[in-house]
Amino acid sequence: MSRDRGQPLHWRAENSLPKVDPASMSTKKSETLPDCGNCCIALLRAVNVGGRSVAMAELRTMLAELGCANPRTLLQSGNAVFGLELRTSPAAFEAKLEAEAQRRFGMTVAFMLRSAAEWDAIIARNPFAAAARKDPAHLLLMALKGAPTAAAIKALRDGYDGPETIHVSGHDAYLIYPEGIGRSKLTNALIERKLGVAGTARNWNTVLKLAALAKT
């Protein structure tokens, strides 16, 4: 799936990455979310853009009323860290968050939930370590609602030409935008359409700030 630098779109195959311990580095969703006191990270898709306003104070209130411990938010793009009081499946709790957000904010808001351990694993598995060091603002993590199929990943690869670099791993994608995100044709909407799953992206600086917040 690799292309050389002379071709526009670059892909990293799983077997080209350094080997890691599957038990500690898995990015798959666990069967249950952690108990209260163990942090979870929630990313909201497309809030505070295009008139889709969600006040972070109201989001924290919503999370607290749903039983989340010590809810905190980072920036205005919809990033929350909290402890989870009840044990439930990630998909079920995402659905609960989405239903309550629809009721409170009057619009559909997709939530992508990861445990703090999963978040640390996502960081450890980053295949673009040099980009993370040299240009973290142009390296993005896209948290996906589900794992796209191999056919869907191929459809994205074959249907787009550009300077970006993409690596898809389970429920997450790593993207490098060397010429910036604003002018790129590799939009969130295009990725979602080709992969067949919803997703939301954060730059690497925000990824690391959320990891640090989860440890406080």
KAWOGI-V311742 format. One record per residue. RES is the residue in one small letter. OMEGA is omega in whole degrees, -180 to 180 (* if undefined). Layout:
RES,OMEGA
RES,OMEGA
//
This chain:
m,-178
s,171
r,180
d,-172
r,179
g,176
q,-166
p,-172
l,-174
h,-180
w,177
r,176
a,-179
e,-174
n,175
s,-177
l,174
p,179
k,178
v,178
d,-176
p,-177
a,-176
s,-173
m,-176
s,175
t,178
k,180
k,177
s,-177
e,179
t,175
l,-176
p,177
d,176
c,-176
g,172
n,-170
c,169
c,178
i,178
a,174
l,178
l,-179
r,169
a,172
v,-178
n,170
v,176
g,178
g,180
r,-171
s,172
v,178
a,-177
m,176
a,178
e,177
l,178
r,178
t,179
m,-179
l,180
a,-179
e,175
l,176
g,178
c,-177
a,174
n,-180
p,178
r,177
t,180
l,-179
l,-178
q,-174
s,177
g,179
n,-176
a,176
v,-177
f,170
g,-178
l,-174
e,-175
l,174
r,-179
t,178
s,178
p,-179
a,-180
a,-179
f,174
e,180
a,178
k,178
l,-178
e,179
a,-180
e,177
a,177
q,-178
r,-174
r,-171
f,175
g,178
m,178
t,178
v,177
a,177
f,172
m,-172
l,174
r,171
s,178
a,178
a,177
e,180
w,177
d,179
a,177
i,179
i,-179
a,-177
r,-179
n,-178
p,-175
f,-176
a,-179
a,178
a,179
a,180
r,-169
k,-173
d,-175
p,-180
a,-180
h,172
l,-178
l,166
l,174
m,177
a,-175
l,-180
k,178
g,180
a,179
p,178
t,176
a,179
a,179
a,177
i,178
k,179
a,177
l,-179
r,-176
d,-174
g,-177
y,173
d,180
g,-176
p,-174
e,175
t,-176
i,170
h,180
v,-179
s,179
g,-177
h,-173
d,176
a,176
y,-174
l,172
i,177
y,-173
p,-180
e,180
g,-175
i,-172
g,-177
r,-176
s,174
k,177
l,-175
t,176
n,-179
a,180
l,180
i,179
e,-178
r,-178
k,-178
l,179
g,178
v,176
a,178
g,177
t,-171
a,174
r,178
n,-170
w,176
n,179
t,177
v,-178
l,178
k,178
l,178
a,179
a,179
l,-180
a,-179
k,-180
t,*
//
